[in-house]
Amino acid sequence: MRSELHGTERAFSHQALFYRNARDYQAGAVPFVLDGLARDQPVAVAVPARQRRLLASTLGLLAQDVEFIEMEEVGRNPGRLLPAVLQAFVDQHAGQTCRILGEPVWSGRSAEEYPACVQHEALVNLAFEGRTADLLCPYDVAALGPEVVRDVEATHPSILDADGHEVRQSTRYAPDEAYERYNEPLFAPADVPVVAFDIETLAAARRAATEFAARCGTTEARLADLALAVGEVCANSVQHGGGHGELAVWSRDDMVVCQVSDRGRLLDRLAGRRLTSVQQYDGRGLYLVHQVADLIRTHVADDGLTTHIHLRRT
């Protein structure tokens, strides 16, 4: 297998692994991990549970030298992945070339989560400029379908096809276009009431959201998360979105969904996706929103910004 793109020829490598079965997965992922361990590099594996068990079993005793991360939990909101998984691991091992196997998309992902996954993958290349790391992202092309292949080729500079053991440059690499493709309009259900807010009624809007969530059976811990997320996003509307905004809240399945709309623009795509310190004020609010939410979706239009905050009730 030609694996020169996994090496240290460049400061950052973002490569996709196309696999179709467990054999393909092992053929592509295991050499990537073993090569990192042989080079004495820090190695992290952030994949769904089934794949984590497969890799741990294959690696045997060497698995103890790998940091395994529960992707289905930590990566439930794709907006967490850059700061809480990728950047955190690289910064933890500053001065070393890190190696990360990360699988952000799997067959259990919902249709609402998938666009956020593509946008995450598109932003990885921007976020890691100037950093040193090798990132390999497995994709089950047999289960995920041709549209996923198109998106992967747009967000990854190179592709490893485990079946053919070949690395190729992606001729469709266009991360900005992929990000914009999933900048999709977001709407609240037509029968959901809208609450207008400004600086004077900000607290009342946050209270309306938490009271609605409480009536839906949301736990105390999740109510606190919702209050933080809604409060921060609405505060951004007041500060950056023309001084006012609109809030709508509804429930669906096991989720409470909050929509915040204003006249602002999201000029920094990495806002909320950078690691922040306790002392840092600018950007910390959106970072915390991503940490507590189960999914964040945004739509940037010419006339304003719409944000959807999804939180599980338990």
Secondary structure, 3 states (H helix, E strand, C coil): CCCHHHCCCCCEEEEEEEECCHHHHHHHHHHHHHHHHHCCCCEEEEECHHHHHHHHHHHHHHHHHCEEEEHHHHCCCHHHHHHHHHHHHHHHCCCCCEEEEECCCCCCCCCCHHHHHHHHHHHHHHHCCCCCEEEEEEEEHHHHCHHHHHHHHHHCCEEEECCCCEEEECCCCCHHHHHHHCCCCCCCCCCCCCEEEECCCHHHHHHHHHHHHHHCCCCHHHHHHHHHHHHHHHHHHHHHCCCEEEEEEEEECCEEEEEEEECCCCCCCCCCCCCCCCCCCCCHHHHHHHHHCCEEEEEEECCEEEEEEEEECC
